[in-house]
């Protein structure tokens, strides 16, 4: 009977162990790339609408993109980041702009 109890304890410990080692999901940066055609106003609109930035934060990120060629719009788990990249691309194409967003593991 003692051996059976030990086996039960071992099985319970095995089930609990993976739950305690829960890993945080890998996060990805959504990076906006500068181009010579997309207007600053449109980039601000995208940052406010897609990334829920305040007007001041959207302006700051837009200026960073403008001056440095790229800027981080946000950091998210992969599926959310991928969706935001698609949303940016769709909005830009519908407005006639070549604005590009890319994912970087971060």
N, CA, C and O atoms as a printed pandas DataFrame, in Angstrom:
     atom_number atom_name residue_name chain_id  residue_number  x_coord  y_coord  z_coord
0              1         N          UNK        A               1    0.824   -1.188    0.000
1              2        CA          UNK        A               1    0.000    0.000    0.000
2              3         C          UNK        A               1    0.870    1.254    0.000
3              4         O          UNK        A               1    0.525    2.242   -0.648
4              5         N          UNK        A               2    1.991    1.226    0.717
5              6        CA          UNK        A               2    2.886    2.380    0.765
6              7         C          UNK        A               2    3.452    2.707   -0.602
7              8         O          UNK        A               2    3.567    3.883   -0.950
8              9         N          UNK        A               3    3.815    1.684   -1.403
9             10        CA          UNK        A               3    4.354    1.912   -2.744
10            11         C          UNK        A               3    3.330    2.590   -3.642
11            12         O          UNK        A               3    3.670    3.482   -4.419
12            13         N          UNK        A               4    2.076    2.165   -3.535
13            14        CA          UNK        A               4    1.021    2.742   -4.370
14            15         C          UNK        A               4    0.832    4.228   -4.042
15            16         O          UNK        A               4    0.617    5.039   -4.943
16            17         N          UNK        A               5    0.910    4.577   -2.775
17            18        CA          UNK        A               5    0.757    5.968   -2.368
18            19         C          UNK        A               5    1.893    6.818   -2.946
19            20         O          UNK        A               5    1.656    7.939   -3.396
20            21         N          UNK        A               6    3.119    6.297   -2.939
21            22        CA          UNK        A               6    4.254    7.032   -3.507
22            23         C          UNK        A               6    4.046    7.273   -5.000
23            24         O          UNK        A               6    4.328    8.363   -5.496
24            25         N          UNK        A               7    3.559    6.271   -5.712
25            26        CA          UNK        A               7    3.328    6.430   -7.149
26            27         C          UNK        A               7    2.284    7.515   -7.410
27            28         O          UNK        A               7    2.432    8.302   -8.344
28            29         N          UNK        A               8    1.262    7.561   -6.617
29            30        CA          UNK        A               8    0.231    8.596   -6.759
30            31         C          UNK        A               8    0.834    9.971   -6.516
31            32         O          UNK        A               8    0.568   10.914   -7.262
32            33         N          UNK        A               9    1.651   10.082   -5.467
33            34        CA          UNK        A               9    2.306   11.361   -5.191
34            35         C          UNK        A               9    3.194   11.767   -6.355
35            36         O          UNK        A               9    3.214   12.936   -6.739
36            37         N          UNK        A              10    3.922   10.824   -6.916
37            38        CA          UNK        A              10    4.801   11.120   -8.049
38            39         C          UNK        A              10    4.013   11.613   -9.256
39            40         O          UNK        A              10    4.432   12.554   -9.930
40            41         N          UNK        A              11    2.872   10.981   -9.532
41            42        CA          UNK        A              11    2.052   11.384  -10.677
42            43         C          UNK        A              11    1.518   12.793  -10.478
43            44         O          UNK        A              11    1.480   13.586  -11.419
44            45         N          UNK        A              12    1.109   13.102   -9.267
45            46        CA          UNK        A              12    0.595   14.441   -8.994
46            47         C          UNK        A              12    1.702   15.466   -9.168
47            48         O          UNK        A              12    1.478   16.532   -9.741
48            49         N          UNK        A              13    2.894   15.152   -8.679
49            50        CA          UNK        A              13    4.018   16.081   -8.817
50            51         C          UNK        A              13    4.352   16.321  -10.286
51            52         O          UNK        A              13    4.678   17.445  -10.666
52            53         N          UNK        A              14    4.276   15.288  -11.111
53            54        CA          UNK        A              14    4.573   15.446  -12.535
54            55         C          UNK        A              14    3.571   16.377  -13.202
55            56         O          UNK        A              14    3.956   17.165  -14.066
56            57         N          UNK        A              15    2.323   16.310  -12.835
57            58        CA          UNK        A              15    1.305   17.177  -13.422
58            59         C          UNK        A              15    1.492   18.622  -12.980
59            60         O          UNK        A              15    1.262   19.543  -13.763
60            61         N          UNK        A              16    1.902   18.825  -11.748
61            62        CA          UNK        A              16    2.058   20.176  -11.217
62            63         C          UNK        A              16    3.307   20.849  -11.770
63            64         O          UNK        A              16    3.284   22.047  -12.052
64            65         N          UNK        A              17    4.385   20.111  -11.929
65            66        CA          UNK        A              17    5.666   20.696  -12.336
66            67         C          UNK        A              17    5.582   21.543  -13.619
67            68         O          UNK        A              17    6.096   22.662  -13.618
68            69         N          UNK        A              18    4.961   21.066  -14.713
69            70        CA          UNK        A              18    4.898   21.912  -15.912
70            71         C          UNK        A              18    4.132   23.212  -15.679
71            72         O          UNK        A              18    4.475   24.241  -16.261
72            73         N          UNK        A              19    3.107   23.180  -14.839
73            74        CA          UNK        A              19    2.338   24.394  -14.591
74            75         C          UNK        A              19    3.160   25.439  -13.851
75            76         O          UNK        A              19    2.990   26.635  -14.085
76            77         N          UNK        A              20    4.045   25.007  -12.963
77            78        CA          UNK        A              20    4.857   25.965  -12.216
78            79         C          UNK        A              20    5.976   26.535  -13.075
79            80         O          UNK        A              20    6.527   27.588  -12.755
80            81         N          UNK        A              21    6.314   25.855  -14.158
81            82        CA          UNK        A              21    7.365   26.330  -15.057
82            83         C          UNK        A              21    6.772   27.069  -16.250
83            84         O          UNK        A              21    7.358   27.077  -17.333
84            85         N          UNK        A              22    5.637   27.675  -16.059
85            86        CA          UNK        A              22    4.937   28.396  -17.121
86            87         C          UNK        A              22    5.849   29.478  -17.696
87            88         O          UNK        A              22    6.387   30.305  -16.959
88            89         N          UNK        A              23    6.015   29.464  -18.996
89            90        CA          UNK        A              23    6.859   30.458  -19.650
90            91         C          UNK        A              23    6.020   31.613  -20.161
91            92         O          UNK        A              23    4.900   31.429  -20.638
92            93         N          UNK        A              24    6.576   32.790  -20.053
93            94        CA          UNK        A              24    5.931   33.950  -20.656
94            95         C          UNK        A              24    6.074   33.818  -22.172
95            96         O          UNK        A              24    7.085   33.301  -22.646
96            97         N          UNK        A              25    5.084   34.273  -22.940
97            98        CA          UNK        A              25    5.215   34.176  -24.401
98            99         C          UNK        A              25    6.334   35.088  -24.885
99           100         O          UNK        A              25    6.613   36.126  -24.286
100          101         N          UNK        A              26    6.966   34.683  -25.977
101          102        CA          UNK        A              26    7.998   35.509  -26.590
102          103         C          UNK        A              26    7.335   36.761  -27.136
103          104         O          UNK        A              26    6.284   36.691  -27.773
104          105         N          UNK        A              27    7.947   37.895  -26.887
105          106        CA          UNK        A              27    7.375   39.157  -27.355
106          107         C          UNK        A              27    8.082   39.625  -28.618
107          108         O          UNK        A              27    9.269   39.373  -28.823
108          109         N          UNK        A              28    7.319   40.311  -29.454
109          110        CA          UNK        A              28    7.835   40.819  -30.726
110          111         C          UNK        A              28    7.580   42.311  -30.820
111          112         O          UNK        A              28    6.522   42.801  -30.427
112          113         N          UNK        A              29    8.560   43.022  -31.344
113          114        CA          UNK        A              29    8.428   44.460  -31.564
114          115         C          UNK        A              29    7.756   44.668  -32.914
115          116         O          UNK        A              29    8.083   43.995  -33.891
116          117         N          UNK        A              30    6.819   45.600  -32.959
117          118        CA          UNK        A              30    6.256   46.046  -34.224
118          119         C          UNK        A              30    6.997   47.341  -34.546
119          120         O          UNK        A              30    6.879   48.335  -33.830
120          121         N          UNK        A              31    7.757   47.311  -35.628
121          122        CA          UNK        A              31    8.619   48.436  -35.998
122          123         C          UNK        A              31    8.076   49.092  -37.259
123          124         O          UNK        A              31    7.833   48.425  -38.265
124          125         N          UNK        A              32    7.889   50.408  -37.194
125          126        CA          UNK        A              32    7.477   51.169  -38.384
126          127         C          UNK        A              32    8.735   51.653  -39.091
127          128         O          UNK        A              32    9.686   52.109  -38.456
128          129         N          UNK        A              33    8.724   51.546  -40.416
129          130        CA          UNK        A              33    9.870   51.968  -41.228
130          131         C          UNK        A              33    9.540   53.264  -41.967
131          132         O          UNK        A              33    8.448   53.424  -42.511
132          133         N          UNK        A              34   10.486   54.165  -41.974
133          134        CA          UNK        A              34   10.300   55.453  -42.639
134          135         C          UNK        A              34   10.310   55.287  -44.155
135          136         O          UNK        A              34   10.976   54.397  -44.684
136          137         N          UNK        A              35    9.581   56.132  -44.836
137          138        CA          UNK        A              35    9.634   56.213  -46.299
138          139         C          UNK        A              35    9.448   57.679  -46.678
139          140         O          UNK        A              35    9.147   58.518  -45.828
140          141         N          UNK        A              36    9.629   57.971  -47.944
141          142        CA          UNK        A              36    9.568   59.372  -48.386
142          143         C          UNK        A              36    8.169   59.823  -48.789
143          144         O          UNK        A              36    8.009   60.956  -49.243
144          145         N          UNK        A              37    7.157   58.984  -48.641
145          146        CA          UNK        A              37    5.834   59.312  -49.153
146          147         C          UNK        A              37    4.730   59.365  -48.096
147          148         O          UNK        A              37    3.813   60.179  -48.207
148          149         N          UNK        A              38    4.803   58.526  -47.095
149          150        CA          UNK        A              38    3.764   58.500  -46.068
150          151         C          UNK        A              38    3.840   59.774  -45.235
151          152         O          UNK        A              38    4.909   60.153  -44.758
152          153         N          UNK        A              39    2.705   60.425  -45.066
153          154        CA          UNK        A              39    2.706   61.690  -44.318
154          155         C          UNK        A              39    2.849   61.448  -42.818
155          156         O          UNK        A              39    2.488   60.390  -42.302
156          157         N          UNK        A              40    3.379   62.447  -42.143
157          158        CA          UNK        A              40    3.526   62.370  -40.693
158          159         C          UNK        A              40    2.157   62.248  -40.025
159          160         O          UNK        A              40    1.994   61.508  -39.055
160          161         N          UNK        A              41    1.176   62.981  -40.556
161          162        CA          UNK        A              41   -0.174   62.919  -39.999
162          163         C          UNK        A              41   -0.755   61.508  -40.078
163          164         O          UNK        A              41   -1.422   61.053  -39.148
164          165         N          UNK        A              42   -0.499   60.820  -41.188
165          166        CA          UNK        A              42   -1.016   59.466  -41.338
166          167         C          UNK        A              42   -0.344   58.524  -40.344
167          168         O          UNK        A              42   -1.012   57.672  -39.757
168          169         N          UNK        A              43    0.949   58.662  -40.148
169          170        CA          UNK        A              43    1.668   57.810  -39.189
170          171         C          UNK        A              43    1.109   58.041  -37.783
171          172         O          UNK        A              43    0.910   57.088  -37.030
172          173         N          UNK        A              44    0.858   59.290  -37.432
173          174        CA          UNK        A              44    0.261   59.595  -36.123
174          175         C          UNK        A              44   -1.112   58.941  -36.006
175          176         O          UNK        A              44   -1.444   58.366  -34.969
176          177         N          UNK        A              45   -1.904   59.029  -37.061
177          178        CA          UNK        A              45   -3.245   58.423  -37.052
178          179         C          UNK        A              45   -3.157   56.905  -36.838
179          180         O          UNK        A              45   -3.942   56.337  -36.079
180          181         N          UNK        A              46   -2.201   56.253  -37.510
181          182        CA          UNK        A              46   -1.997   54.812  -37.360
182          183         C          UNK        A              46   -1.589   54.475  -35.922
183          184         O          UNK        A              46   -2.113   53.534  -35.327
184          185         N          UNK        A              47   -0.669   55.237  -35.380
185          186        CA          UNK        A              47   -0.205   54.982  -34.010
186          187         C          UNK        A              47   -1.327   55.141  -32.986
187          188         O          UNK        A              47   -1.399   54.393  -32.011
188          189         N          UNK        A              48   -2.195   56.116  -33.216
189          190        CA          UNK        A              48   -3.321   56.322  -32.305
190          191         C          UNK        A              48   -4.374   55.222  -32.465
191          192         O          UNK        A              48   -4.885   54.697  -31.476
192          193         N          UNK        A              49   -4.693   54.879  -33.714
193          194        CA          UNK        A              49   -5.779   53.930  -33.983
194          195         C          UNK        A              49   -5.373   52.470  -33.731
195          196         O          UNK        A              49   -6.120   51.719  -33.104
196          197         N          UNK        A              50   -4.223   52.081  -34.204
197          198        CA          UNK        A              50   -3.816   50.670  -34.138
198          199         C          UNK        A              50   -3.092   50.344  -32.833
199          200         O          UNK        A              50   -3.256   49.257  -32.278
200          201         N          UNK        A              51   -2.295   51.288  -32.350
201          202        CA          UNK        A              51   -1.456   51.010  -31.179
202          203         C          UNK        A              51   -1.928   51.741  -29.919
203          204         O          UNK        A              51   -1.260   51.693  -28.887
204          205         N          UNK        A              52   -3.070   52.413  -30.001
205          206        CA          UNK        A              52   -3.688   53.112  -28.873
206          207         C          UNK        A              52   -2.719   54.077  -28.175
207          208         O          UNK        A              52   -2.698   54.166  -26.948
208          209         N          UNK        A              53   -1.934   54.784  -28.957
209          210        CA          UNK        A              53   -1.020   55.788  -28.405
210          211         C          UNK        A              53   -1.777   57.089  -28.183
211          212         O          UNK        A              53   -2.712   57.413  -28.916
212          213         N          UNK        A              54   -1.362   57.822  -27.167
213          214        CA          UNK        A              54   -1.911   59.166  -26.953
214          215         C          UNK        A              54   -1.376   60.051  -28.071
215          216         O          UNK        A              54   -0.382   59.693  -28.704
216          217         N          UNK        A              55   -2.001   61.195  -28.334
217          218        CA          UNK        A              55   -1.480   62.086  -29.379
218          219         C          UNK        A              55    0.000   62.459  -29.150
219          220         O          UNK        A              55    0.781   62.504  -30.100
220          221         N          UNK        A              56    0.375   62.722  -27.904
221          222        CA          UNK        A              56    1.768   63.101  -27.620
222          223         C          UNK        A              56    2.722   61.941  -27.872
223          224         O          UNK        A              56    3.790   62.130  -28.455
224          225         N          UNK        A              57    2.343   60.743  -27.435
225          226        CA          UNK        A              57    3.197   59.563  -27.642
226          227         C          UNK        A              57    3.271   59.214  -29.128
227          228         O          UNK        A              57    4.337   58.847  -29.622
228          229         N          UNK        A              58    2.153   59.323  -29.843
229          230        CA          UNK        A              58    2.142   59.055  -31.280
230          231         C          UNK        A              58    3.070   60.027  -32.009
231          232         O          UNK        A              58    3.787   59.630  -32.928
232          233         N          UNK        A              59    3.060   61.292  -31.603
233          234        CA          UNK        A              59    3.944   62.283  -32.223
234          235         C          UNK        A              59    5.407   61.934  -31.948
235          236         O          UNK        A              59    6.254   62.027  -32.836
236          237         N          UNK        A              60    5.693   61.529  -30.696
237          238        CA          UNK        A              60    7.068   61.181  -30.325
238          239         C          UNK        A              60    7.577   59.992  -31.142
239          240         O          UNK        A              60    8.697   60.025  -31.651
240          241         N          UNK        A              61    6.763   58.948  -31.270
241          242        CA          UNK        A              61    7.171   57.768  -32.046
242          243         C          UNK        A              61    7.329   58.129  -33.519
243          244         O          UNK        A              61    8.288   57.711  -34.169
244          245         N          UNK        A              62    6.375   58.913  -34.045
245          246        CA          UNK        A              62    6.452   59.325  -35.456
246          247         C          UNK        A              62    7.747   60.084  -35.726
247          248         O          UNK        A              62    8.410   59.842  -36.735
248          249         N          UNK        A              63    8.112   61.003  -34.828
249          250        CA          UNK        A              63    9.356   61.762  -35.011
250          251         C          UNK        A              63   10.582   60.853  -34.936
251          252         O          UNK        A              63   11.556   61.055  -35.661
252          253         N          UNK        A              64   10.530   59.866  -34.069
253          254        CA          UNK        A              64   11.639   58.908  -33.979
254          255         C          UNK        A              64   11.787   58.155  -35.309
255          256         O          UNK        A              64   12.897   57.971  -35.808
256          257         N          UNK        A              65   10.655   57.724  -35.869
257          258        CA          UNK        A              65   10.674   57.037  -37.168
258          259         C          UNK        A              65   11.223   57.980  -38.233
259          260         O          UNK        A              65   12.063   57.585  -39.042
260          261         N          UNK        A              66   10.757   59.212  -38.236
261          262        CA          UNK        A              66   11.160   60.194  -39.235
262          263         C          UNK        A              66   12.665   60.487  -39.163
263          264         O          UNK        A              66   13.335   60.561  -40.192
264          265         N          UNK        A              67   13.183   60.651  -37.956
265          266        CA          UNK        A              67   14.587   61.030  -37.788
266          267         C          UNK        A              67   15.560   59.856  -37.842
267          268         O          UNK        A              67   16.710   60.018  -38.249
268          269         N          UNK        A              68   15.097   58.670  -37.430
269          270        CA          UNK        A              68   16.002   57.520  -37.333
270          271         C          UNK        A              68   15.740   56.426  -38.357
271          272         O          UNK        A              68   16.486   55.450  -38.430
272          273         N          UNK        A              69   14.680   56.583  -39.148
273          274        CA          UNK        A              69   14.391   55.593  -40.182
274          275         C          UNK        A              69   13.515   54.445  -39.718
275          276         O          UNK        A              69   12.999   53.683  -40.536
276          277         N          UNK        A              70   13.343   54.315  -38.408
277          278        CA          UNK        A              70   12.523   53.240  -37.846
278          279         C          UNK        A              70   12.180   53.566  -36.414
279          280         O          UNK        A              70   12.886   54.326  -35.751
280          281         N          UNK        A              71   11.097   52.990  -35.940
281          282        CA          UNK        A              71   10.696   53.219  -34.560
282          283         C          UNK        A              71    9.748   52.135  -34.089
283          284         O          UNK        A              71    8.966   51.591  -34.868
284          285         N          UNK        A              72    9.827   51.829  -32.805
285          286        CA          UNK        A              72    8.987   50.776  -32.225
286          287         C          UNK        A              72    7.606   51.340  -31.895
287          288         O          UNK        A              72    7.464   52.278  -31.111
288          289         N          UNK        A              73    6.599   50.739  -32.516
289          290        CA          UNK        A              73    5.215   51.151  -32.267
290          291         C          UNK        A              73    4.641   50.430  -31.054
291          292         O          UNK        A              73    3.766   50.963  -30.371
292          293         N          UNK        A              74    5.128   49.216  -30.780
293          294        CA          UNK        A              74    4.640   48.456  -29.641
294          295         C          UNK        A              74    5.312   47.103  -29.556
295          296         O          UNK        A              74    5.980   46.675  -30.498
296          297         N          UNK        A              75    5.139   46.424  -28.426
297          298        CA          UNK        A              75    5.713   45.098  -28.196
298          299         C          UNK        A              75    4.583   44.180  -27.731
299          300         O          UNK        A              75    3.881   44.473  -26.763
300          301         N          UNK        A              76    4.426   43.059  -28.446
301          302        CA          UNK        A              76    3.273   42.189  -28.223
302          303         C          UNK        A              76    3.651   40.719  -28.425
303          304         O          UNK        A              76    4.688   40.422  -29.017
304          305         N          UNK        A              77    2.811   39.798  -27.935
305          306        CA          UNK        A              77    2.972   38.390  -28.317
306          307         C          UNK        A              77    2.822   38.273  -29.838
307          308         O          UNK        A              77    2.219   39.136  -30.476
308          309         N          UNK        A              78    3.371   37.204  -30.410
309          310        CA          UNK        A              78    3.465   37.064  -31.864
310          311         C          UNK        A              78    2.137   37.275  -32.595
311          312         O          UNK        A              78    2.092   38.061  -33.542
312          313         N          UNK        A              79    1.066   36.608  -32.193
313          314        CA          UNK        A              79   -0.195   36.710  -32.933
314          315         C          UNK        A              79   -0.739   38.133  -32.942
315          316         O          UNK        A              79   -1.250   38.598  -33.961
316          317         N          UNK        A              80   -0.633   38.821  -31.821
317          318        CA          UNK        A              80   -1.119   40.203  -31.755
318          319         C          UNK        A              80   -0.240   41.102  -32.621
319          320         O          UNK        A              80   -0.744   41.946  -33.363
320          321         N          UNK        A              81    1.071   40.917  -32.523
321          322        CA          UNK        A              81    2.000   41.724  -33.327
322          323         C          UNK        A              81    1.759   41.515  -34.819
323          324         O          UNK        A              81    1.752   42.471  -35.594
324          325         N          UNK        A              82    1.563   40.268  -35.213
325          326        CA          UNK        A              82    1.315   39.958  -36.622
326          327         C          UNK        A              82    0.022   40.622  -37.103
327          328         O          UNK        A              82   -0.034   41.154  -38.212
328          329         N          UNK        A              83   -1.002   40.589  -36.274
329          330        CA          UNK        A              83   -2.278   41.219  -36.626
330          331         C          UNK        A              83   -2.099   42.726  -36.789
331          332         O          UNK        A              83   -2.648   43.317  -37.720
332          333         N          UNK        A              84   -1.343   43.346  -35.900
333          334        CA          UNK        A              84   -1.127   44.794  -35.983
334          335         C          UNK        A              84   -0.339   45.154  -37.241
335          336         O          UNK        A              84   -0.633   46.165  -37.878
336          337         N          UNK        A              85    0.648   44.351  -37.607
337          338        CA          UNK        A              85    1.392   44.593  -38.852
338          339         C          UNK        A              85    0.435   44.536  -40.038
339          340         O          UNK        A              85    0.492   45.392  -40.922
340          341         N          UNK        A              86   -0.436   43.542  -40.065
341          342        CA          UNK        A              86   -1.416   43.429  -41.150
342          343         C          UNK        A              86   -2.370   44.607  -41.192
343          344         O          UNK        A              86   -2.712   45.095  -42.269
344          345         N          UNK        A              87   -2.801   45.066  -40.029
345          346        CA          UNK        A              87   -3.710   46.211  -39.953
346          347         C          UNK        A              87   -3.034   47.480  -40.474
347          348         O          UNK        A              87   -3.642   48.253  -41.214
348          349         N          UNK        A              88   -1.776   47.689  -40.085
349          350        CA          UNK        A              88   -1.020   48.861  -40.568
350          351         C          UNK        A              88   -0.889   48.800  -42.081
351          352         O          UNK        A              88   -1.121   49.793  -42.771
352          353         N          UNK        A              89   -0.519   47.641  -42.592
353          354        CA          UNK        A              89   -0.339   47.480  -44.045
354          355         C          UNK        A              89   -1.641   47.747  -44.787
355          356         O          UNK        A              89   -1.641   48.442  -45.803
356          357         N          UNK        A              90   -2.741   47.208  -44.297
357          358        CA          UNK        A              90   -4.048   47.417  -44.934
358          359         C          UNK        A              90   -4.435   48.892  -44.919
359          360         O          UNK        A              90   -4.835   49.446  -45.944
360          361         N          UNK        A              91   -4.314   49.530  -43.744
361          362        CA          UNK        A              91   -4.657   50.962  -43.642
362          363         C          UNK        A              91   -3.821   51.798  -44.612
363          364         O          UNK        A              91   -4.337   52.680  -45.298
364          365         N          UNK        A              92   -2.532   51.506  -44.655
365          366        CA          UNK        A              92   -1.624   52.284  -45.513
366          367         C          UNK        A              92   -1.967   52.101  -46.987
367          368         O          UNK        A              92   -2.024   53.077  -47.736
368          369         N          UNK        A              93   -2.195   50.868  -47.407
369          370        CA          UNK        A              93   -2.495   50.630  -48.829
370          371         C          UNK        A              93   -3.818   51.267  -49.219
371          372         O          UNK        A              93   -3.943   51.834  -50.305
372          373         N          UNK        A              94   -4.814   51.174  -48.328
373          374        CA          UNK        A              94   -6.117   51.780  -48.627
374          375         C          UNK        A              94   -6.009   53.298  -48.728
375          376         O          UNK        A              94   -6.774   53.926  -49.460
376          377         N          UNK        A              95   -5.064   53.893  -47.996
377          378        CA          UNK        A              95   -4.869   55.340  -48.049
378          379         C          UNK        A              95   -3.868   55.744  -49.128
379          380         O          UNK        A              95   -3.631   56.934  -49.337
380          381         N          UNK        A              96   -3.279   54.763  -49.814
381          382        CA          UNK        A              96   -2.336   55.046  -50.893
382          383         C          UNK        A              96   -0.912   55.329  -50.417
383          384         O          UNK        A              96   -0.151   55.996  -51.117
384          385         N          UNK        A              97   -0.547   54.835  -49.249
385          386        CA          UNK        A              97    0.803   55.062  -48.712
386          387         C          UNK        A              97    1.590   53.757  -48.667
387          388         O          UNK        A              97    1.008   52.683  -48.510
388          389         N          UNK        A              98    2.923   53.847  -48.805
389          390        CA          UNK        A              98    3.760   52.643  -48.744
390          391         C          UNK        A              98    4.277   52.318  -47.339
391          392         O          UNK        A              98    5.216   51.533  -47.203
392          393         N          UNK        A              99    3.687   52.902  -46.300
393          394        CA          UNK        A              99    4.150   52.669  -44.932
394          395         C          UNK        A              99    4.298   51.173  -44.674
395          396         O          UNK        A              99    3.417   50.384  -45.014
396          397         N          UNK        A             100    5.412   50.797  -44.074
397          398        CA          UNK        A             100    5.689   49.395  -43.806
398          399         C          UNK        A             100    5.947   49.181  -42.324
399          400         O          UNK        A             100    6.645   49.964  -41.679
400          401         N          UNK        A             101    5.370   48.105  -41.794
401          402        CA          UNK        A             101    5.625   47.682  -40.408
402          403         C          UNK        A             101    6.202   46.266  -40.480
403          404         O          UNK        A             101    5.767   45.443  -41.286
404          405         N          UNK        A             102    7.179   46.004  -39.629
405          406        CA          UNK        A             102    7.806   44.683  -39.590
406          407         C          UNK        A             102    7.860   44.178  -38.149
407          408         O          UNK        A             102    7.744   44.952  -37.200
408          409         N          UNK        A             103    8.039   42.863  -38.007
409          410        CA          UNK        A             103    8.178   42.246  -36.685
410          411         C          UNK        A             103    9.643   41.965  -36.411
411          412         O          UNK        A             103   10.392   41.555  -37.298
412          413         N          UNK        A             104   10.035   42.195  -35.168
413          414        CA          UNK        A             104   11.376   41.807  -34.725
414          415         C          UNK        A             104   11.232   41.155  -33.366
415          416         O          UNK        A             104   10.529   41.665  -32.494
416          417         N          UNK        A             105   11.901   40.025  -33.188
417          418        CA          UNK        A             105   11.839   39.360  -31.893
418          419         C          UNK        A             105   12.521   40.264  -30.874
419          420         O          UNK        A             105   13.604   40.800  -31.111
420          421         N          UNK        A             106   11.858   40.414  -29.739
421          422        CA          UNK        A             106   12.437   41.374  -28.828
422          423         C          UNK        A             106   12.352   41.030  -27.420
423          424         O          UNK        A             106   12.818   41.788  -26.569
